[in-house]
Amino acid sequence: MRKLIATATLLVAALIIAGPVSAITYGQPDGNGHPNVGGLVAPTAYSDGTWIYCSGTLISSTVFLTAAHCGENGEQVAVTFDPDYVEGDKLYYGTFYSDPLYNQTQSDPHDIAVVVFDKPIRGITPAQLPEANSLSNLSPTQTFTSVGYGAYAVPRGPGGHQYLYNDVRMVATGTLNSINKNWLRISMNPATGNGGTCYGDSGGPNFLGTTDIIAAITITGDAICRSTNVVYRLDTESARAFLGQYVTLP
């Protein structure tokens, strides 16, 4: 899912069709905390004046990790690493490549993609990928740092929930809920002190604790971005099979 849906009713419909969610809620501006996290920039502004529709992370000087539902295979895309993007800021261009096995199944959608830049990115240290099967036995108190450019608040108004965007890179911390073969489920319930993702954070990283290791990428969650952040593991055989075509794996 790319961006800006105005009401909860429309969001639920979109989730039924496509599944993904994307945006940092109950967090704070990231500033220069995660300079390797960027956003995919639309060629024209949305009706609210914003530009970024998905998030992602630099994992080598030429490769940007994101979600397959954020683009079309082979298309040219633009990426910003500015923490507070405005029209005219520097953009980096590359080609979008999604996992050819991408599908709509719940068990393993292969919802993973990369942007291969036309030129290497200088001056930004790439994030790290996890080792194979390294996330299967995490502590139930394990925390994750979610980063992205998605909606920063979801207030309820007369016409339903509104999703507010500002093209600012945001950060929030959530706590592990559960693990299965391909997914982590992370609490983003503000009542328990957690924050998390919403529309516009799709493809963005969920770092393991305070490390620079990307445990998983944001894919989906609940319609009003208050409960659970559902993220795609990067330590699995299927994720590594795709990523190994583009980067050296740990």
C-alpha positions in Angstrom: 0.0 0.0 0.0 1.4 3.3 -0.9 -0.3 6.3 0.8 -2.9 8.5 2.1 -6.2 6.9 3.0 -8.5 9.2 4.9 -10.9 7.0 6.9 -10.9 3.8 8.9 -13.5 2.3 6.6 -11.3 2.8 3.6 -8.3 1.5 5.4 -10.0 -1.7 6.4 -11.0 -2.3 2.8 -7.5 -1.7 1.6 -6.1 -4.1 4.2 -8.5 -6.8 3.0 -7.3 -6.3 -0.6 -3.6 -5.7 -0.1 -2.6 -6.4 3.5 0.2 -3.9 4.1 0.4 -1.1 6.6 3.0 1.6 7.0 3.9 4.9 9.6 5.6 5.6 13.0 3.1 6.4 15.7 3.7 7.3 19.3 7.3 8.0 18.6 9.4 11.0 18.0 11.5 12.6 15.2 14.6 10.6 14.5 16.8 13.5 13.4 20.2 12.0 12.6 19.7 8.8 14.7 19.3 6.5 11.7 20.8 8.2 8.6 20.6 4.9 6.6 16.8 4.9 6.7 15.2 6.6 3.7 11.9 7.1 2.0 10.6 6.4 -1.4 9.5 9.7 -3.0 6.5 10.1 -5.3 7.0 12.0 -8.6 4.2 14.4 -7.6 3.0 15.6 -4.2 -0.1 14.1 -2.6 -3.2 16.2 -1.8 -1.8 17.0 1.7 1.5 18.3 0.2 3.6 15.3 1.3 5.7 13.1 -1.0 6.9 9.9 0.7 4.9 6.7 0.3 7.1 4.0 1.7 10.3 3.6 3.8 13.4 1.4 3.6 17.0 1.0 4.6 20.4 1.2 3.0 22.1 -2.2 3.3 25.0 -1.6 1.0 26.4 1.4 -0.8 24.2 0.5 -3.8 21.2 -1.5 -2.3 18.2 -0.1 -0.4 15.9 -2.6 1.3 12.1 -2.2 1.2 8.8 -4.1 0.7 7.6 -5.6 -2.5 4.2 -3.9 -2.2 5.9 -0.5 -2.4 6.7 -0.7 -6.2 6.6 -2.4 -9.5 9.4 -4.7 -10.6 11.8 -2.8 -12.9 10.5 0.7 -12.3 12.8 3.7 -11.7 12.3 5.2 -8.2 13.6 8.0 -6.1 14.9 7.8 -2.5 15.6 10.5 0.0 17.7 10.1 3.2 16.8 13.5 4.5 15.3 13.4 8.0 12.7 16.1 7.1 12.1 15.9 3.4 10.9 18.9 1.4 10.6 19.3 -2.3 14.0 20.0 -3.9 16.0 18.0 -1.4 18.6 15.6 -2.8 17.3 12.4 -4.3 19.0 9.1 -5.2 17.7 7.1 -8.2 17.6 3.4 -8.8 15.7 0.4 -10.1 13.1 -1.4 -8.0 13.4 -5.3 -7.9 10.9 -7.3 -5.9 11.1 -10.9 -4.9 9.7 -12.8 -7.9 7.8 -15.1 -5.5 5.9 -12.1 -4.0 2.2 -13.1 -3.4 -0.7 -12.4 -1.1 -0.5 -15.5 1.1 -0.3 -15.0 4.9 2.3 -17.8 5.5 5.1 -16.3 3.4 4.2 -13.5 1.0 7.8 -12.9 0.0 7.0 -9.2 0.5 10.5 -8.0 0.1 12.3 -5.8 -2.5 15.4 -3.8 -3.1 16.3 -0.6 -5.0 19.6 -0.9 -6.8 21.0 2.6 -7.1 22.5 3.9 -10.3 25.5 5.1 -8.3 26.9 4.2 -4.9 25.7 6.2 -1.9 28.6 7.9 -0.2 28.8 9.1 3.4 26.0 6.9 4.8 27.0 3.7 6.7 24.7 0.8 5.7 22.7 -1.1 8.3 23.4 -4.8 9.0 21.3 -7.9 8.2 20.8 -10.7 10.8 22.5 -14.0 10.7 20.6 -17.0 9.5 17.8 -18.2 11.9 19.1 -15.8 14.6 15.7 -14.5 15.6 13.9 -17.8 16.5 14.6 -17.8 20.2 14.2 -14.1 21.2 13.4 -13.2 24.7 9.7 -12.2 25.2 11.0 -8.8 26.5 13.0 -8.1 23.4 12.5 -4.6 22.1 12.7 -3.3 18.5 13.3 0.2 17.1 11.0 1.0 14.3 11.9 3.8 11.9 10.1 5.3 9.0 8.3 8.2 7.3 4.7 7.1 7.7 1.8 8.7 9.5 2.8 10.2 12.8 -0.7 10.4 14.3 -4.2 8.9 13.8 -6.7 11.2 15.4 -10.4 10.4 15.3 -12.6 13.1 13.6 -16.2 13.5 12.6 -15.6 11.5 9.4 -13.5 8.8 11.0 -9.9 8.4 11.7 -7.5 10.8 9.9 -3.9 9.7 9.0 -1.5 12.6 9.4 1.8 12.8 7.4 4.7 15.3 7.4 7.6 13.5 5.5 9.7 13.4 8.8 11.7 10.4 9.6 10.3 9.1 13.0 11.4 6.5 15.5 9.5 4.4 18.1 10.2 1.4 20.3 8.0 -1.7 20.6 8.1 -5.0 22.5 8.0 -8.5 21.1 4.5 -10.2 21.1 5.2 -13.4 19.2 7.3 -15.2 16.6 6.5 -17.6 13.9 8.4 -19.0 10.9 8.3 -15.8 8.8 6.9 -13.1 11.0 7.5 -11.1 14.2 4.6 -9.4 15.9 5.6 -6.4 17.9 3.4 -4.5 20.3 2.8 -0.8 19.4 0.1 -0.2 22.0 0.6 3.2 23.6 -1.2 2.0 26.7 1.8 -0.3 27.4 4.4 2.4 26.6 5.0 1.1 23.1 5.0 2.9 19.7 5.2 1.5 16.2 4.3 1.7 12.6 1.4 2.9 10.3 0.7 3.7 6.7 3.8 5.0 5.0 6.3 2.9 7.1 6.0 -0.1 4.8 9.4 -1.6 4.0 11.0 0.3 6.8 13.3 -1.3 9.4 12.6 -2.8 12.8 16.1 -2.8 14.4 16.9 -5.4 17.0 16.9 -3.4 20.2 19.3 -0.4 19.9 21.6 -2.2 17.4 22.0 -1.5 13.7 20.8 -5.0 12.8 17.5 -5.0 10.9 15.5 -7.9 12.3 12.5 -7.4 10.0 10.8 -5.0 7.7 7.3 -3.5 8.3 4.5 -5.1 6.3 1.1 -4.8 8.0 -0.8 -4.2 11.3 -4.1 -3.1 12.6 -6.2 -0.5 10.7 -5.7 2.4 13.1 -2.1 1.7 14.0 -2.5 1.2 17.8 -2.1 -2.5 18.4 0.4 -4.7 16.6 3.2 -4.1 14.1 3.5 -7.3 11.9 7.0 -7.5 10.3 8.7 -9.8 7.9 11.7 -11.6 9.3 15.1 -11.2 7.4 16.8 -14.2 9.0 14.7 -16.8 7.2 15.8 -19.0 4.3 13.4 -17.3 1.9 14.4 -13.7 2.8 18.1 -14.6 2.6 17.6 -16.4 -0.8 16.3 -13.1 -2.2 18.8 -10.7 -0.5 21.8 -12.9 -1.3 21.4 -12.0 -4.9 22.2 -8.3 -4.1 24.4 -8.2 -1.0 26.9 -10.4 1.0 25.0 -12.0 3.8 26.3 -12.4 7.4 
